Amino acid sequence: MENKKETKKEKIMQVIDVFFVMILCFVVLLVTMLFQNLAGVKEAGKAYVIQASTLVPVVVALAAYVTFLVKRSKKDLKEIIELEYSEKEQEQV
């Protein structure tokens, strides 16, 4: 039972870590974009405009990437743990 709690806690921490990095990157880009707009950068091709038609696919793509990343990471982590414990069990025998 305790192992399930630890596994669930590890999953939650992994998701939090991934989202923290993704949100941090998004915030940096958004702040840069907003500062450029506030500074009056209106030259052709240099002003950023947020459009729902481009924002929605980006958010969906990021969500899909995070989902893939979490699933793949869990699979790789399980393989590493199984490999480590199988080696330790063989050493004890």
N, CA, C and O of each residue as an XYZ file, in Angstrom:
372
protein
N       0.830     -1.192      0.000
C       0.000      0.000      0.000
C       0.872      1.252      0.000
O       0.599      2.218     -0.712
N       1.930      1.215      0.816
C       2.811      2.375      0.904
C       3.527      2.612     -0.423
O       3.793      3.757     -0.789
N       3.839      1.535     -1.144
C       4.503      1.656     -2.436
C       3.615      2.392     -3.442
O       4.104      3.192     -4.239
N       2.308      2.117     -3.399
C       1.378      2.815     -4.287
C       1.333      4.300     -3.975
O       1.254      5.126     -4.883
N       1.384      4.643     -2.690
C       1.385      6.048     -2.298
C       2.631      6.750     -2.822
O       2.560      7.876     -3.315
N       3.770      6.077     -2.710
C       5.020      6.656     -3.202
C       4.981      6.809     -4.712
O       5.436      7.822     -5.244
N       4.441      5.818     -5.409
C       4.346      5.882     -6.861
C       3.439      7.026     -7.282
O       3.750      7.765     -8.216
N       2.320      7.168     -6.591
C       1.394      8.250     -6.917
C       2.047      9.603     -6.639
O       1.891     10.543     -7.417
N       2.764      9.697     -5.552
C       3.454     10.941     -5.208
C       4.520     11.264     -6.247
O       4.676     12.422     -6.636
N       5.251     10.252     -6.699
C       6.270     10.459     -7.728
C       5.640     10.943     -9.032
O       6.186     11.825     -9.694
N       4.507     10.375     -9.399
C       3.813     10.794    -10.621
C       3.389     12.256    -10.510
O       3.573     13.042    -11.440
N       2.829     12.599     -9.379
C       2.379     13.977     -9.174
C       3.558     14.938     -9.234
O       3.460     15.996     -9.857
N       4.664     14.588     -8.598
C       5.840     15.459     -8.622
C       6.415     15.587    -10.026
O       6.883     16.660    -10.407
N       6.387     14.522    -10.789
C       6.888     14.561    -12.157
C       6.028     15.488    -13.016
O       6.553     16.287    -13.792
N       4.726     15.380    -12.878
C       3.819     16.255    -13.634
C       4.024     17.707    -13.221
O       4.042     18.597    -14.071
N       4.177     17.948    -11.937
C       4.398     19.315    -11.448
C       5.710     19.866    -12.011
O       5.764     21.022    -12.432
N       6.754     19.057    -12.020
C       8.042     19.503    -12.565
C       7.929     19.879    -14.035
O       8.422     20.926    -14.453
N       7.286     19.032    -14.810
C       7.144     19.292    -16.243
C       6.332     20.562    -16.476
O       6.719     21.416    -17.274
N       5.213     20.683    -15.779
C       4.378     21.866    -15.964
C       5.078     23.131    -15.479
O       4.899     24.197    -16.068
N       5.866     23.030    -14.425
C       6.588     24.201    -13.938
C       7.532     24.730    -15.010
O       7.564     25.933    -15.270
N       8.294     23.849    -15.629
C       9.227     24.271    -16.670
C       8.473     24.833    -17.873
O       8.854     25.869    -18.419
N       7.414     24.156    -18.280
C       6.637     24.623    -19.439
C       6.006     25.986    -19.159
O       6.037     26.871    -20.014
N       5.439     26.155    -17.979
C       4.807     27.431    -17.636
C       5.851     28.526    -17.514
O       5.612     29.661    -17.928
N       7.002     28.201    -16.954
C       8.074     29.178    -16.847
C       8.514     29.666    -18.227
O       8.697     30.867    -18.426
N       8.681     28.764    -19.164
C       9.039     29.153    -20.536
C       7.949     30.018    -21.156
O       8.243     31.030    -21.792
N       6.699     29.625    -20.972
C       5.589     30.387    -21.524
C       5.544     31.796    -20.931
O       5.329     32.767    -21.656
N       5.744     31.911    -19.632
C       5.710     33.217    -18.971
C       6.826     34.116    -19.494
O       6.603     35.300    -19.750
N       8.014     33.562    -19.652
C       9.131     34.356    -20.172
C       8.808     34.877    -21.571
O       9.025     36.052    -21.868
N       8.295     34.007    -22.417
C       7.947     34.435    -23.774
C       6.808     35.453    -23.768
O       6.842     36.420    -24.528
N       5.816     35.248    -22.933
C       4.681     36.164    -22.869
C       5.103     37.529    -22.359
O       4.690     38.551    -22.907
N       5.924     37.556    -21.313
C       6.386     38.835    -20.769
C       7.211     39.582    -21.809
O       7.053     40.792    -21.972
N       8.076     38.883    -22.506
C       8.866     39.512    -23.567
C       7.958     40.101    -24.628
O       8.159     41.232    -25.069
N       6.963     39.336    -25.037
C       6.031     39.794    -26.055
C       5.264     41.027    -25.587
O       5.108     41.985    -26.343
N       4.790     41.007    -24.357
C       4.022     42.139    -23.841
C       4.889     43.388    -23.684
O       4.436     44.495    -23.976
N       6.122     43.220    -23.228
C       7.021     44.373    -23.111
C       7.311     44.991    -24.472
O       7.380     46.213    -24.596
N       7.478     44.169    -25.476
C       7.718     44.709    -26.812
C       6.495     45.462    -27.313
O       6.629     46.509    -27.945
N       5.316     44.945    -27.040
C       4.094     45.644    -27.450
C       3.936     46.957    -26.680
O       3.540     47.969    -27.258
N       4.246     46.945    -25.370
C       4.143     48.167    -24.572
C       5.196     49.194    -24.972
O       4.958     50.398    -24.876
N       6.343     48.732    -25.414
C       7.422     49.642    -25.811
C       7.133     50.298    -27.152
O       7.837     51.219    -27.566
N       6.123     49.832    -27.811
C       5.736     50.461    -29.070
C       6.446     49.913    -30.280
O       6.596     50.614    -31.281
N       6.881     48.687    -30.209
C       7.519     48.076    -31.377
C       6.413     47.740    -32.364
O       5.752     46.707    -32.258
N       6.227     48.630    -33.322
C       5.132     48.459    -34.284
C       5.665     48.252    -35.704
O       4.893     48.279    -36.662
N       6.961     48.049    -35.844
C       7.542     47.841    -37.161
C       6.963     46.571    -37.772
O       6.513     45.671    -37.064
N       6.984     46.520    -39.072
C       6.407     45.375    -39.780
C       7.095     44.076    -39.360
O       8.318     43.957    -39.435
N       6.312     43.129    -38.930
C       6.830     41.814    -38.585
C       7.472     41.718    -37.216
O       7.947     40.644    -36.849
N       7.507     42.797    -36.444
C       8.173     42.742    -35.142
C       7.206     42.818    -33.970
O       7.619     42.592    -32.832
N       5.969     43.119    -34.198
C       4.994     43.175    -33.114
C       4.335     41.804    -32.971
O       3.993     41.161    -33.963
N       4.164     41.376    -31.744
C       3.526     40.086    -31.471
C       2.037     40.298    -31.279
O       1.604     41.245    -30.623
N       1.268     39.403    -31.861
C      -0.179     39.442    -31.708
C      -0.632     38.053    -31.279
O      -0.299     37.059    -31.924
N      -1.392     37.988    -30.192
C      -1.921     36.708    -29.725
C      -3.267     36.488    -30.401
O      -4.186     37.295    -30.263
N      -3.367     35.392    -31.129
C      -4.619     35.055    -31.809
C      -5.081     33.689    -31.311
O      -4.281     32.769    -31.139
N      -6.374     33.579    -31.088
C      -6.927     32.314    -30.589
C      -6.689     31.184    -31.587
O      -6.498     30.034    -31.193
N      -6.702     31.512    -32.881
C      -6.520     30.472    -33.900
C      -5.118     29.865    -33.867
O      -4.920     28.753    -34.355
N      -4.161     30.564    -33.312
C      -2.815     29.995    -33.174
C      -2.533     29.547    -31.743
O      -1.747     28.624    -31.529
N      -3.163     30.187    -30.768
C      -2.933     29.836    -29.378
C      -3.492     28.451    -29.046
O      -2.838     27.668    -28.358
N      -4.686     28.152    -29.526
C      -5.330     26.872    -29.215
C      -4.509     25.686    -29.731
O      -4.276     24.749    -28.967
N      -4.054     25.685    -31.005
C      -3.235     24.548    -31.446
C      -1.921     24.418    -30.665
O      -1.451     23.305    -30.428
N      -1.340     25.526    -30.273
C      -0.099     25.470    -29.498
C      -0.363     24.834    -28.139
O       0.413     23.989    -27.694
N      -1.441     25.224    -27.476
C      -1.782     24.657    -26.172
C      -2.078     23.160    -26.309
O      -1.655     22.360    -25.474
N      -2.802     22.790    -27.362
C      -3.109     21.370    -27.592
C      -1.820     20.586    -27.853
O      -1.641     19.488    -27.328
N      -0.930     21.152    -28.662
C       0.344     20.482    -28.949
C       1.180     20.333    -27.686
O       1.797     19.289    -27.474
N       1.209     21.362    -26.844
C       1.957     21.279    -25.590
C       1.366     20.215    -24.667
O       2.102     19.465    -24.026
N       0.047     20.153    -24.602
C      -0.604     19.144    -23.766
C      -0.287     17.738    -24.281
O      -0.030     16.829    -23.492
N      -0.306     17.564    -25.593
C       0.019     16.260    -26.173
C       1.470     15.895    -25.890
O       1.777     14.744    -25.580
N       2.355     16.870    -25.996
C       3.776     16.626    -25.734
C       4.001     16.243    -24.267
O       4.754     15.316    -23.971
N       3.352     16.953    -23.368
C       3.505     16.649    -21.940
C       2.975     15.251    -21.644
O       3.579     14.501    -20.877
N       1.848     14.905    -22.254
C       1.280     13.571    -22.064
C       2.255     12.503    -22.556
O       2.507     11.515    -21.867
N       2.794     12.712    -23.746
C       3.778     11.775    -24.288
C       4.996     11.684    -23.385
O       5.483     10.592    -23.094
N       5.487     12.835    -22.943
C       6.684     12.883    -22.111
C       6.486     12.143    -20.796
O       7.365     11.399    -20.362
N       5.343     12.342    -20.166
C       5.072     11.681    -18.887
C       4.953     10.172    -19.081
O       5.515      9.399    -18.304
N       4.223      9.750    -20.116
C       4.066      8.310    -20.353
C       5.403      7.655    -20.665
O       5.709      6.582    -20.146
N       6.191      8.293    -21.505
C       7.492      7.732    -21.884
C       8.433      7.704    -20.675
O       9.165      6.733    -20.479
N       8.413      8.756    -19.876
C       9.272      8.819    -18.700
C       8.908      7.727    -17.704
O       9.789      7.095    -17.121
N       7.620      7.507    -17.508
C       7.189      6.452    -16.596
C       7.670      5.088    -17.080
O       8.130      4.263    -16.290
N       7.558      4.862    -18.384
C       7.983      3.574    -18.942
C       9.484      3.391    -18.753
O       9.930      2.330    -18.317
N      10.256      4.409    -19.075
C      11.708      4.317    -18.919
C      12.108      4.153    -17.462
O      13.021      3.389    -17.148
N      11.434      4.863    -16.575
C      11.735      4.753    -15.153
C      11.462      3.345    -14.639
O      12.247      2.809    -13.857
N      10.369      2.746    -15.067
C      10.062      1.376    -14.663
C      11.136      0.407    -15.136
O      11.532     -0.499    -14.403
N      11.609      0.602    -16.375
C      12.655     -0.270    -16.901
C      13.937     -0.140    -16.079
O      14.586     -1.142    -15.778
N      14.298      1.081    -15.717
C      15.507      1.309    -14.931
C      15.378      0.681    -13.553
O      16.313      0.044    -13.068
N      14.229      0.857    -12.924
C      14.010      0.294    -11.591
C      14.055     -1.228    -11.644
O      14.683     -1.861    -10.795
N      13.393     -1.818    -12.637
C      13.410     -3.278    -12.764
C      14.826     -3.782    -12.991
O      15.212     -4.807    -12.430
N      15.594     -3.090    -13.792
C      16.968     -3.485    -14.057
C      17.809     -3.404    -12.787
O      18.578     -4.319    -12.495
N      17.669     -2.327    -12.039
C      18.434     -2.151    -10.805
C      18.085     -3.214     -9.780
O      18.975     -3.824     -9.186
N      16.800     -3.439     -9.569
C      16.402     -4.417     -8.558
C      16.737     -5.844     -8.974
O      17.046     -6.676     -8.121
N      16.681     -6.138    -10.267
C      17.038     -7.493    -10.699
C      18.526     -7.735    -10.487
O      18.924     -8.846    -10.140
N      19.352     -6.712    -10.690
C      20.778     -6.842    -10.441
C      21.054     -7.043     -8.939
O      21.895     -7.864     -8.573
N      20.366     -6.315     -8.089
C      20.560     -6.443     -6.642
C      20.118     -7.804     -6.150
O      20.764     -8.389     -5.280
N      19.005     -8.326     -6.704
C      18.522     -9.635     -6.310
C      19.502    -10.715     -6.725
O      19.704    -11.679     -5.986
N      20.115    -10.577     -7.892
C      21.089    -11.551     -8.346
C      22.346    -11.530     -7.487
O      22.956    -12.572     -7.246
N      22.734    -10.339     -7.024
C      23.912    -10.229     -6.169
C      23.682    -10.887     -4.804
O      24.608    -11.447     -4.218
N      22.456    -10.818     -4.306
C      22.144    -11.383     -3.002
C      22.078    -12.898     -3.040
O      22.322    -13.558     -2.030
N      21.751    -13.449     -4.188
C      21.593    -14.904     -4.297
C      22.902    -15.604     -4.341
O      22.943    -16.831     -4.432
